[in-house]
């Protein structure tokens, strides 16, 4: 399929839709949990652990996040590959738009890597302890869950900020060219 054909336009459109919709879900969920849910639970005095355990056991949150992050990243890399002519268009890569898009892509890759390595590890630990604990966790299990929850919240905020930087730079890249004369 060659650039400029109707088939090419369809592929680009589908990739952009996948990248944007999955990205909105990924970043939106990160912002919602980090900026609203976690602070509300902490300040309300309710047993936040019960809510977090319900999030992991009564919803598909822990399955959704990897799916949308992978979809966003793969579609984004494919689009970046296309716009940079297979990562070989030096003029584009050196342009204001190319530089800003590259910063966004690097921030997105950092959020993806951090999410899969660190958040993934703690999510798996959390799910294991929940499965072992059942409906009546022991004091030792509650302590373990609480420690893991704190790590999930701290690292969730880190990933959330990386993804916000990615969105800002990627969305802004198309407007940078004229500012730098590219």
C-alpha positions as CSV (number, residue, x, y, z in Angstrom):
1,X,0.0,0.0,0.0
2,X,1.4,3.4,-1.0
3,X,1.1,6.7,0.8
4,X,-1.6,8.8,-0.7
5,X,-3.9,5.9,-1.7
6,X,-7.4,5.4,-0.2
7,X,-6.2,2.2,1.5
8,X,-3.3,4.1,3.1
9,X,-5.7,6.8,4.4
10,X,-7.9,4.1,5.9
11,X,-5.0,2.5,7.7
12,X,-3.8,5.9,9.1
13,X,-7.4,6.7,10.1
14,X,-7.8,3.4,12.0
15,X,-4.4,3.8,13.7
16,X,-5.2,7.3,14.7
17,X,-8.6,6.3,16.1
18,X,-7.0,3.4,18.0
19,X,-4.2,5.6,19.4
20,X,-6.5,8.4,20.4
21,X,-9.4,6.4,21.9
22,X,-7.1,4.0,23.8
23,X,-4.9,6.9,24.9
24,X,-7.9,8.8,26.3
25,X,-9.0,5.7,28.3
26,X,-5.4,5.1,29.5
27,X,-4.6,8.6,30.5
28,X,-8.1,9.4,31.7
29,X,-8.1,6.3,34.0
30,X,-4.7,7.3,35.3
31,X,-5.9,10.9,36.0
32,X,-9.1,9.7,37.6
33,X,-7.4,7.2,40.0
34,X,-4.4,9.4,40.8
35,X,-6.0,12.8,41.1
36,X,-9.6,12.0,42.3
37,X,-10.2,8.5,43.6
38,X,-7.1,8.0,45.7
39,X,-7.3,11.5,47.3
40,X,-11.0,11.1,48.0
41,X,-10.5,7.7,49.6
42,X,-7.6,9.0,51.7
43,X,-9.5,12.0,52.9
44,X,-12.9,10.4,53.5
45,X,-11.8,8.0,56.2
46,X,-13.4,5.0,54.5
47,X,-11.5,1.8,54.2
48,X,-9.7,2.6,51.0
49,X,-8.3,-0.9,50.9
50,X,-11.8,-2.4,50.4
51,X,-12.4,0.0,47.5
52,X,-9.1,-0.8,45.9
53,X,-9.6,-4.6,46.4
54,X,-13.1,-4.2,44.8
55,X,-11.5,-2.3,41.9
56,X,-9.2,-5.2,41.3
57,X,-11.6,-8.0,41.9
58,X,-15.1,-6.7,40.9
59,X,-14.1,-4.8,37.7
60,X,-11.8,-5.4,34.8
61,X,-9.6,-2.4,35.6
62,X,-6.5,-4.5,36.0
63,X,-7.1,-6.1,32.5
64,X,-8.2,-2.9,30.8
65,X,-5.1,-0.9,31.6
66,X,-2.6,-3.2,29.8
67,X,-4.9,-3.5,26.8
68,X,-5.3,0.2,26.3
69,X,-1.6,1.0,27.0
70,X,-0.5,-1.6,24.5
71,X,-3.0,-0.5,21.9
72,X,-2.0,3.2,22.4
73,X,1.7,2.4,22.2
74,X,1.6,0.1,19.2
75,X,-0.7,2.4,17.2
76,X,1.4,5.4,18.2
77,X,4.7,3.7,17.1
78,X,3.1,2.7,13.8
79,X,2.0,6.3,13.2
80,X,5.4,7.7,14.2
81,X,7.1,5.3,11.8
82,X,4.8,6.5,9.0
83,X,5.2,10.2,9.7
84,X,9.0,9.9,10.0
85,X,9.3,7.7,6.8
86,X,10.5,4.7,8.7
87,X,12.5,6.8,11.2
88,X,14.8,8.0,8.3
89,X,13.4,11.5,7.5
90,X,16.1,13.5,9.1
91,X,14.6,16.8,8.1
92,X,11.3,15.9,9.8
93,X,13.1,14.6,12.9
94,X,15.0,17.9,13.2
95,X,11.9,20.1,12.6
96,X,10.1,21.7,15.5
97,X,7.2,19.4,14.9
98,X,9.4,16.3,14.8
99,X,11.3,17.3,18.0
100,X,8.1,18.0,19.9
101,X,6.5,14.8,18.7
102,X,9.6,12.9,19.6
103,X,9.5,14.3,23.2
104,X,5.9,13.2,23.4
105,X,6.7,9.7,22.0
106,X,9.6,9.3,24.5
107,X,7.3,10.4,27.4
108,X,4.7,7.9,26.2
109,X,7.2,5.1,25.9
110,X,8.5,6.0,29.4
111,X,4.9,5.8,30.8
112,X,4.4,2.5,29.0
113,X,7.6,1.0,30.3
114,X,7.1,2.2,33.8
115,X,3.5,0.9,33.7
116,X,4.5,-2.5,32.5
117,X,7.6,-2.9,34.6
118,X,6.7,-1.3,38.0
119,X,2.9,-1.0,38.1
120,X,2.6,-4.4,36.4
121,X,4.8,-5.9,39.1
122,X,2.9,-4.3,42.0
123,X,-0.5,-5.1,40.4
124,X,0.4,-8.8,40.1
125,X,1.6,-8.8,43.7
126,X,-1.6,-7.1,44.8
127,X,-3.8,-9.6,42.8
128,X,-1.8,-12.5,44.3
129,X,-2.3,-11.3,47.9
130,X,-6.0,-10.6,47.2
131,X,-6.5,-14.1,45.8
132,X,-4.8,-15.7,48.8
133,X,-6.7,-13.5,51.3
134,X,-10.2,-14.1,50.0
135,X,-12.9,-12.1,51.7
136,X,-11.3,-12.1,55.1
137,X,-7.6,-11.0,54.9
138,X,-5.5,-11.6,58.0
139,X,-3.7,-8.7,59.6
140,X,-0.5,-9.7,57.9
141,X,-2.2,-9.8,54.5
142,X,-3.9,-6.4,55.2
143,X,-0.5,-4.9,56.0
144,X,0.9,-6.4,52.8
145,X,-2.0,-5.1,50.8
146,X,-1.7,-1.6,52.3
147,X,2.0,-1.5,51.5
148,X,1.4,-2.5,47.9
149,X,-1.5,0.0,47.6
150,X,0.9,2.8,48.6
151,X,3.4,1.7,45.9
152,X,0.6,1.4,43.3
153,X,-0.6,4.9,44.2
154,X,2.9,6.5,44.1
155,X,3.9,4.8,40.9
156,X,0.5,5.4,39.4
157,X,1.0,9.1,39.8
158,X,4.5,8.9,38.2
159,X,3.0,7.0,35.2
160,X,0.1,9.4,35.0
161,X,2.4,12.5,34.8
162,X,4.5,10.8,32.1
163,X,1.4,10.1,30.1
164,X,0.1,13.7,30.6
165,X,3.4,15.0,29.3
166,X,3.1,12.6,26.3
167,X,-0.4,13.9,25.5
168,X,0.6,17.6,25.8
169,X,3.6,17.2,23.5
170,X,1.9,14.9,20.9
171,X,-1.2,17.1,20.7
172,X,0.9,20.2,20.5
173,X,3.3,18.9,17.9
174,X,1.1,19.8,14.9
175,X,1.1,23.5,16.0
176,X,4.8,23.8,16.6
177,X,6.0,23.9,13.0
178,X,5.0,27.4,12.1
179,X,6.4,28.7,15.4
180,X,9.8,27.5,14.5
181,X,9.6,28.2,10.8
182,X,9.6,24.5,9.9
